[in-house]
Amino acid sequence: MFKYLIKSILIHPAVHNLDIDSPEATIAHSCIIRKKSFLKKIYEKWYSSISDSLPLNIYGPVIEIGSGGGFINEIIPGLLSSEIFRIPGIDIVLDGAKLPLKNASLRGIVMIDVFHHIPCVKHFLSEAARCVMEGGVIVMIEPWYTTWSRFVYKYLHHETFDSNSKDWDFQKGGPLSRSNSALPWIVFERDREKFKQEFPEWKIQEIELHAPFCYLLSGGVSFRSSMPGYLFNFWQRIENALNPWMHSWAMFGKVVLIRK
């Protein structure tokens, strides 16, 4: 009840009364990202971090799964954007569990806030292993489970957060409303041995925890925020000072998987 009260008070007027599973909501998110200078700076930092994790010693296209309202194609030249439905600026409409791509054709797959919406991540990881060439990567930035994030995601965020889920799959809801924000932590941390056994093609190269406050202060794509862009560097310094304690404070993690 508390979660829905917070949402009703703080929801951004651009997405008020929009169905989150509709293309219109995703288009609205694009406008919000570009108009909120503080939020845009977060995305610019995340995009640069993802770009830095792409391999330089192999050649091939990079595709973003669930491009939504983002603009990573302005940071990574030649990147192919995709979404589960047709919206302006998208190169390919696809389902992450059924990639219409050739074997070993990709240098990398990138995504932000998408993995925890995929209803059957085992299918996605298998398809990605088929399509990504040896030495290629999956790079994702996703919600992560910590003491602090558990409180935020459970009580202040609209998406499901179930760190006790025994399964990696979920079926209820539409393409964006169905989710489990704890899923990346479940797959790559809690169930790491299971992941290694079921997907020996993938090696977890890096998990970098970050962003305890900035995204929350920005309001993301769903909530209001008056945080000005010029304060971004100030909050970055605060977050950087917390680096030794990110396992308790981080809200997000960058996960890099390399194709063996």
Secondary structure, DSSP 8 states (H G I E B T S, - for coil): -HHHHHHHHHB-TTTTT--TTSHHHHHHHHHHHHH-HHHHHHHHHHHHHHHHTS-SSS---EEESS-TT--GGGTSTT-EEEESS--TT-SEE-BTTB----TT-EEEEEEES-GGG-S-HHHHHHHHHHHEEEEEEEEEEEE---HHHHHHHHHT-SS---TT-S-S----S-TTT---TTHHHIIIIITHHHHHHH-TTEEEEEEEEE-SSHHHHHTTTTB-----GGGHHHHHHHHHHTGGGHHHH-SEEEEEEEE-
